């Protein structure tokens, strides 16, 4: 479909969002605990979590966010019970099959980060199809972290650079932070301005360790299935109130003592 044939996304900035981040990344945590608290199977939490994904993607498009990264499936998640892994993969496949056409109409580009080696034959083609179908879209870029672990990502980047040095295409002293960044899965994607984690846990869990060097963090007590448009906008509003210094001095005026 040509760009002219796609539905244009109508950006309706929230009135209280004075500063909008370019890139928000979310650790979608708490599906299982949400289900356990209701006496439901864990799989029901994952299914409800997919609804939260849809609402969050729509909200990101509404405000004109450029990048949204969702931690969908970590490289450590394979250790979970086989039945749960099967259900998670089934939900991912269903999401792509059901939502890809709608995302494409909304001019959303899909990118997938994570290790693609040895992925199941029923998963990899769907991921590639999502990327290929939406590669020319220019509104929100939806980054799906699948089979992703940040330490593995950095190790793969290091191996790639080491091979270039070994084969004479690169000198060791030419390796820089910028060059390492270009070999990461997120090459071409700006570092996240804001990382949100739901469920009250306060850790990165091997997510975007390199890219999070100057990210703002927000830990939300709500489980992921309860994450809503209003909670997303609330997090963006709090981000707008942050003073980001990147190691320098504050750009905001200091209030007078006693004011």
URVEN-V216258 format. One record per backbone hydrogen bond with DSSP energy under -0.5 kcal/mol. NH is the residue of the N-H (numbers start at 1). CO is the residue of the C=O. E is the energy in kcal/mol with one decimal. If there is no record, write none. Layout:
# URVEN-V216258
((NH | CO | E) (NH | CO | E))
This chain:
# URVEN-V216258
((5 | 2 | -1.4) (6 | 2 | -0.6) (6 | 3 | -1.0) (7 | 105 | -1.0) (11 | 9 | -0.8) (12 | 10 | -0.5) (12 | 62 | -3.4) (17 | 14 | -2.0) (18 | 16 | -1.3) (21 | 19 | -0.5) (24 | 67 | -2.2) (25 | 194 | -2.7) (26 | 69 | -2.8) (27 | 196 | -3.1) (28 | 26 | -0.8) (28 | 71 | -0.5) (29 | 27 | -1.5) (34 | 30 | -2.4) (35 | 31 | -1.9) (36 | 32 | -2.7) (37 | 33 | -2.4) (38 | 34 | -0.5) (38 | 35 | -1.1) (39 | 36 | -1.5) (40 | 35 | -2.9) (44 | 41 | -1.4) (45 | 41 | -0.8) (45 | 42 | -0.7) (46 | 42 | -1.7) (47 | 43 | -2.2) (48 | 44 | -2.3) (49 | 45 | -2.0) (50 | 46 | -1.3) (51 | 47 | -0.9) (52 | 48 | -1.3) (53 | 49 | -1.8) (54 | 50 | -2.1) (55 | 51 | -2.1) (56 | 52 | -2.3) (57 | 53 | -2.6) (58 | 54 | -2.1) (59 | 55 | -2.2) (60 | 56 | -2.5) (61 | 57 | -2.0) (62 | 58 | -2.1) (63 | 59 | -1.7) (64 | 60 | -0.7) (64 | 61 | -0.6) (65 | 60 | -2.2) (66 | 22 | -0.7) (67 | 22 | -2.0) (68 | 141 | -2.4) (69 | 24 | -2.5) (70 | 143 | -2.8) (71 | 26 | -2.4) (72 | 70 | -1.4) (72 | 145 | -1.2) (73 | 145 | -2.1) (75 | 148 | -1.7) (77 | 74 | -1.0) (79 | 76 | -1.9) (80 | 77 | -1.8) (84 | 81 | -0.5) (85 | 81 | -2.3) (86 | 82 | -2.6) (87 | 83 | -1.8) (88 | 84 | -2.6) (89 | 85 | -2.6) (90 | 86 | -2.1) (91 | 87 | -2.2) (92 | 88 | -2.1) (93 | 89 | -2.4) (94 | 90 | -2.4) (95 | 91 | -2.6) (96 | 92 | -2.3) (97 | 93 | -2.5) (98 | 94 | -2.6) (99 | 95 | -3.0) (100 | 96 | -1.9) (103 | 99 | -2.8) (104 | 100 | -2.5) (105 | 101 | -2.1) (106 | 102 | -1.7) (107 | 104 | -1.7) (108 | 103 | -2.6) (109 | 140 | -2.6) (111 | 142 | -2.5) (113 | 144 | -2.2) (115 | 147 | -2.0) (119 | 116 | -1.3) (123 | 120 | -1.8) (124 | 120 | -2.1) (126 | 123 | -0.6) (127 | 123 | -1.9) (128 | 124 | -2.5) (129 | 125 | -2.3) (130 | 126 | -2.3) (131 | 127 | -1.9) (132 | 128 | -2.8) (133 | 129 | -2.9) (134 | 130 | -1.3) (135 | 131 | -0.6) (135 | 132 | -0.7) (137 | 134 | -2.0) (139 | 107 | -2.3) (141 | 66 | -2.7) (142 | 109 | -3.5) (142 | 140 | -0.6) (143 | 68 | -2.9) (143 | 141 | -0.7) (144 | 111 | -3.2) (144 | 142 | -0.6) (145 | 70 | -2.8) (145 | 143 | -0.6) (146 | 113 | -2.4) (146 | 144 | -0.9) (147 | 73 | -1.3) (148 | 73 | -1.8) (150 | 206 | -2.6) (153 | 149 | -2.3) (154 | 150 | -2.6) (155 | 151 | -2.4) (156 | 152 | -2.6) (157 | 153 | -1.9) (158 | 154 | -2.4) (159 | 155 | -2.5) (160 | 156 | -2.0) (161 | 157 | -2.1) (162 | 158 | -2.6) (163 | 159 | -2.3) (164 | 160 | -1.5) (165 | 161 | -2.1) (166 | 162 | -2.8) (167 | 163 | -2.1) (168 | 165 | -1.3) (169 | 164 | -2.1) (170 | 164 | -1.2) (174 | 171 | -2.1) (175 | 172 | -1.5) (180 | 176 | -2.4) (181 | 177 | -2.2) (182 | 178 | -1.4) (183 | 179 | -0.7) (183 | 180 | -1.4) (184 | 180 | -0.6) (184 | 181 | -0.8) (187 | 184 | -1.7) (189 | 186 | -2.8) (193 | 23 | -2.1) (194 | 23 | -1.6) (195 | 216 | -2.9) (196 | 25 | -2.8) (197 | 218 | -2.4) (198 | 27 | -1.8) (199 | 222 | -2.9) (200 | 220 | -2.0) (201 | 198 | -0.6) (208 | 206 | -0.5) (212 | 208 | -1.7) (213 | 210 | -1.1) (215 | 212 | -1.2) (216 | 193 | -2.9) (218 | 195 | -2.3) (220 | 197 | -2.9) (220 | 218 | -0.6) (224 | 29 | -1.8) (226 | 223 | -1.7) (227 | 224 | -2.2) (232 | 228 | -2.3) (233 | 229 | -2.6) (234 | 230 | -2.2) (235 | 231 | -2.1) (236 | 232 | -2.1) (237 | 233 | -2.3) (238 | 234 | -2.1) (239 | 235 | -2.1) (240 | 236 | -2.0) (241 | 237 | -0.7) (241 | 238 | -0.7) (242 | 239 | -1.7) (244 | 242 | -0.7) (245 | 243 | -0.6) (248 | 245 | -2.5) (259 | 256 | -2.2))
